[in-house]
């Protein structure tokens, strides 16, 4: 059974399939070097990796907790969507991401439910993933991401 079909949730009056696993929680920060010590020294999280995603205009530090990743997002240029977010809302929770094993099916399901997709489709993301976002207008103000990690597809 496809992991997308296992769990149901309601968005307004529309029922949609959601993957059961949270991949990560992303936090927008203005300065990674200033933010990182709280997560590593106070919370004891370990840095798993660092990367820049040019298509999103963001530098990312992936922190590993016991059962989830925390992503710290720092804009890499002034036109970055994360910079726009910081300008409007300040630092803090940016999005929550759900892992799927079939991002194309998720895209078809979301479009069938008439949910607004940011960028209208799938893009390349961090940690060797394909990603898409549901616009916060459809989720009561929270940016929701779906990601499929290439090379980790369930059989």
C-alpha positions as CSV (number, residue, x, y, z in Angstrom):
1,X,0.0,0.0,0.0
2,X,1.3,3.5,-0.9
3,X,2.3,5.4,2.2
4,X,0.3,8.4,0.9
5,X,-2.9,6.3,1.1
6,X,-2.5,5.1,4.7
7,X,-3.3,8.3,6.6
8,X,-6.3,10.7,6.0
9,X,-6.6,14.3,7.0
10,X,-9.1,17.0,6.4
11,X,-8.3,20.4,4.8
12,X,-11.5,22.3,5.1
13,X,-14.1,20.1,3.5
14,X,-11.5,18.3,1.3
15,X,-10.1,15.0,2.4
16,X,-6.6,14.3,1.2
17,X,-4.0,11.6,1.7
18,X,-0.9,12.5,3.7
19,X,2.2,10.5,4.3
20,X,2.5,9.3,7.9
21,X,6.1,10.4,8.5
22,X,7.3,13.9,9.3
23,X,10.6,14.4,7.5
24,X,11.7,17.7,9.1
25,X,10.8,21.0,10.6
26,X,12.4,24.0,9.1
27,X,13.3,27.2,11.0
28,X,14.2,30.4,9.2
29,X,17.1,32.3,10.7
30,X,19.0,35.4,9.7
31,X,22.4,34.0,10.6
32,X,23.3,30.3,10.8
33,X,26.5,30.9,12.8
34,X,24.6,32.8,15.5
35,X,21.6,30.4,15.6
36,X,23.5,27.1,15.5
37,X,25.0,27.1,19.1
38,X,21.5,27.0,20.7
39,X,20.6,23.8,18.8
40,X,24.0,22.1,19.2
41,X,25.2,23.3,22.7
42,X,21.8,23.8,24.5
43,X,19.7,21.1,22.8
44,X,22.5,18.7,22.0
45,X,21.5,18.1,18.4
46,X,24.3,17.1,16.0
47,X,25.0,18.7,12.7
48,X,24.3,16.0,10.1
49,X,25.1,18.1,7.0
50,X,25.3,21.5,5.5
51,X,24.4,22.5,2.0
52,X,23.2,25.3,-0.3
53,X,20.1,24.9,-2.4
54,X,20.5,27.4,-5.2
55,X,17.0,27.0,-6.6
56,X,15.6,28.1,-3.2
57,X,18.3,30.7,-2.5
58,X,19.0,29.1,0.9
59,X,21.9,27.7,3.0
60,X,20.8,24.8,5.2
61,X,22.2,23.1,8.2
62,X,20.6,19.7,8.9
63,X,20.4,18.9,12.6
64,X,19.6,15.3,13.7
65,X,17.3,14.7,16.7
66,X,16.4,11.2,17.7
67,X,13.5,10.8,15.3
68,X,13.5,13.9,13.1
69,X,15.6,16.4,11.3
70,X,15.6,20.1,12.1
71,X,16.6,22.4,9.2
72,X,18.0,25.8,9.9
73,X,17.4,28.0,6.8
74,X,19.5,31.1,6.1
75,X,18.8,33.1,2.9
76,X,21.7,33.1,0.5
77,X,20.6,36.3,-1.3
78,X,18.1,39.1,-0.9
79,X,15.7,37.6,-3.5
80,X,15.4,34.3,-1.6
81,X,11.9,33.2,-0.5
82,X,13.3,32.7,2.9
83,X,14.5,36.3,3.0
84,X,11.0,37.4,2.1
85,X,9.7,35.3,4.9
86,X,12.1,36.8,7.4
87,X,11.3,40.3,6.3
88,X,7.6,39.7,6.8
89,X,7.5,37.4,9.9
90,X,11.0,37.4,11.4
91,X,12.9,34.3,12.5
92,X,11.0,31.1,13.5
93,X,9.1,28.2,12.2
94,X,9.1,28.2,8.4
95,X,7.6,24.9,7.3
96,X,6.8,21.4,8.2
97,X,7.7,18.6,5.8
98,X,6.2,15.2,5.2
99,X,8.1,12.4,3.5
100,X,6.5,10.4,0.7
101,X,7.6,7.7,-1.6
102,X,5.7,9.0,-4.6
103,X,5.9,12.8,-5.0
104,X,4.2,12.7,-8.4
105,X,1.2,11.0,-6.9
106,X,1.1,13.5,-4.1
107,X,1.1,16.3,-6.7
108,X,-1.7,14.7,-8.7
109,X,-3.8,14.2,-5.5
110,X,-3.3,17.8,-4.3
111,X,-4.2,19.2,-7.7
112,X,-7.2,17.0,-7.9
113,X,-8.3,18.5,-4.5
114,X,-7.7,22.0,-6.0
115,X,-5.1,22.9,-3.4
116,X,-2.7,25.7,-4.4
117,X,0.8,24.4,-5.1
118,X,3.7,26.8,-4.7
119,X,5.7,26.9,-8.0
120,X,3.0,24.7,-9.5
121,X,5.1,21.5,-9.2
122,X,8.0,19.5,-8.1
123,X,11.5,20.9,-7.6
124,X,14.9,19.7,-6.5
125,X,15.5,20.1,-2.8
126,X,18.0,19.5,0.0
127,X,19.4,16.0,0.9
128,X,18.9,14.7,-2.6
129,X,15.1,15.2,-2.7
130,X,12.3,16.2,-4.9
131,X,10.0,18.6,-3.2
132,X,6.7,20.5,-3.5
133,X,4.9,22.9,-1.2
134,X,1.2,23.6,-0.5
135,X,0.6,27.3,-0.2
136,X,-0.2,28.5,3.4
137,X,-3.5,29.9,2.2
138,X,-4.8,26.4,2.1
139,X,-3.3,25.2,5.3
140,X,-4.4,27.8,7.9
141,X,-1.2,29.7,7.5
142,X,1.5,26.9,7.7
143,X,3.7,26.2,4.7
144,X,3.6,22.4,4.1
145,X,6.2,20.6,2.2
146,X,6.3,17.1,0.7
147,X,9.6,15.5,-0.1
148,X,10.7,12.3,-1.8
149,X,14.3,11.3,-1.1
150,X,15.8,9.8,-4.3
151,X,17.4,6.4,-3.6
152,X,15.2,5.8,-0.5
153,X,12.0,4.9,-2.2
154,X,10.1,2.1,-0.4
155,X,9.7,-1.2,-2.2
